[in-house]
Amino acid sequence: MYSLEIPEGQAEFAELLRRVRDGEEVIISQAGTPIARIVPIAEQKLPRIPGLDRGQVTISPDFDAPLPDEVLNAFINPTEAEA
């Protein structure tokens, strides 16, 4: 992470963009207080293609079986479940 004050950023804008393009995060501060963060844009993911995982995903035969009472009660009364 690279940090700098606003006046420095204005003078070094091209250098800041180079750092971000190289994957670095840049924090811009004003009077010592961070006010902005410049980060690289995440790479765009390819669209999901249905069926690519065919044969690789398994579902347990009891995936829809009722939960045990202690688990259900933890959802209904979470404070009592912690005690």
DAVENUR-V627623 format. One record per residue. N is the residue number from 1. RES is the residue in one letter. PSI is psi in degrees with one decimal (* if undefined). OMEGA is omega in whole degrees, 0 to 359 (none if undefined). BURIAL is I if it has 24 or more other C-alpha atoms within 12 Angstrom, else O. Layout:
n:N res:RES psi:PSI omega:OMEGA burial:BURIAL
n:N res:RES psi:PSI omega:OMEGA burial:BURIAL
//
This chain:
n:1 res:M psi:138.7 omega:180 burial:O
n:2 res:Y psi:135.3 omega:182 burial:O
n:3 res:S psi:142.8 omega:179 burial:O
n:4 res:L psi:165.7 omega:178 burial:I
n:5 res:E psi:160.7 omega:184 burial:I
n:6 res:I psi:-50.3 omega:182 burial:O
n:7 res:P psi:-38.9 omega:178 burial:O
n:8 res:E psi:-41.0 omega:181 burial:O
n:9 res:G psi:-39.9 omega:179 burial:O
n:10 res:Q psi:-38.8 omega:182 burial:O
n:11 res:A psi:-24.8 omega:186 burial:O
n:12 res:E psi:32.8 omega:186 burial:O
n:13 res:F psi:-44.7 omega:181 burial:O
n:14 res:A psi:-39.3 omega:179 burial:O
n:15 res:E psi:-39.0 omega:178 burial:O
n:16 res:L psi:-45.6 omega:179 burial:I
n:17 res:L psi:-35.1 omega:177 burial:O
n:18 res:R psi:-43.8 omega:179 burial:O
n:19 res:R psi:-43.9 omega:180 burial:O
n:20 res:V psi:-43.6 omega:179 burial:O
n:21 res:R psi:-32.3 omega:179 burial:O
n:22 res:D psi:3.6 omega:175 burial:O
n:23 res:G psi:2.3 omega:182 burial:O
n:24 res:E psi:148.5 omega:175 burial:O
n:25 res:E psi:137.1 omega:181 burial:O
n:26 res:V psi:127.7 omega:177 burial:I
n:27 res:I psi:129.8 omega:178 burial:I
n:28 res:I psi:130.5 omega:183 burial:I
n:29 res:S psi:157.3 omega:174 burial:O
n:30 res:Q psi:119.1 omega:182 burial:O
n:31 res:A psi:39.0 omega:177 burial:O
n:32 res:G psi:-4.0 omega:180 burial:O
n:33 res:T psi:121.0 omega:178 burial:O
n:34 res:P psi:131.3 omega:180 burial:O
n:35 res:I psi:-16.2 omega:182 burial:O
n:36 res:A psi:155.3 omega:177 burial:O
n:37 res:R psi:129.5 omega:176 burial:O
n:38 res:I psi:122.5 omega:181 burial:I
n:39 res:V psi:155.2 omega:177 burial:O
n:40 res:P psi:148.0 omega:176 burial:O
n:41 res:I psi:133.3 omega:180 burial:O
n:42 res:A psi:144.8 omega:178 burial:O
n:43 res:E psi:142.3 omega:179 burial:O
n:44 res:Q psi:129.8 omega:178 burial:O
n:45 res:K psi:148.4 omega:177 burial:O
n:46 res:L psi:151.0 omega:179 burial:O
n:47 res:P psi:147.8 omega:180 burial:O
n:48 res:R psi:133.9 omega:179 burial:O
n:49 res:I psi:111.6 omega:181 burial:O
n:50 res:P psi:139.4 omega:176 burial:O
n:51 res:G psi:-7.7 omega:182 burial:O
n:52 res:L psi:-28.7 omega:180 burial:O
n:53 res:D psi:9.2 omega:182 burial:O
n:54 res:R psi:127.9 omega:179 burial:O
n:55 res:G psi:-9.0 omega:182 burial:O
n:56 res:Q psi:-15.8 omega:182 burial:O
n:57 res:V psi:127.9 omega:178 burial:O
n:58 res:T psi:146.3 omega:178 burial:O
n:59 res:I psi:127.6 omega:180 burial:O
n:60 res:S psi:142.8 omega:181 burial:O
n:61 res:P psi:-24.8 omega:182 burial:O
n:62 res:D psi:25.7 omega:184 burial:O
n:63 res:F psi:-27.0 omega:181 burial:O
n:64 res:D psi:16.8 omega:178 burial:O
n:65 res:A psi:150.1 omega:178 burial:O
n:66 res:P psi:145.9 omega:178 burial:O
n:67 res:L psi:153.3 omega:176 burial:O
n:68 res:P psi:152.3 omega:183 burial:O
n:69 res:D psi:-39.6 omega:182 burial:O
n:70 res:E psi:-31.7 omega:177 burial:O
n:71 res:V psi:-45.1 omega:178 burial:O
n:72 res:L psi:-42.8 omega:180 burial:O
n:73 res:N psi:-31.7 omega:178 burial:O
n:74 res:A psi:-31.0 omega:177 burial:O
n:75 res:F psi:-36.1 omega:183 burial:O
n:76 res:I psi:-44.0 omega:182 burial:O
n:77 res:N psi:75.7 omega:186 burial:O
n:78 res:P psi:-33.0 omega:181 burial:O
n:79 res:T psi:-35.0 omega:179 burial:O
n:80 res:E psi:-31.8 omega:182 burial:O
n:81 res:A psi:-28.9 omega:181 burial:O
n:82 res:E psi:-26.2 omega:184 burial:O
n:83 res:A psi:* omega:none burial:O
//
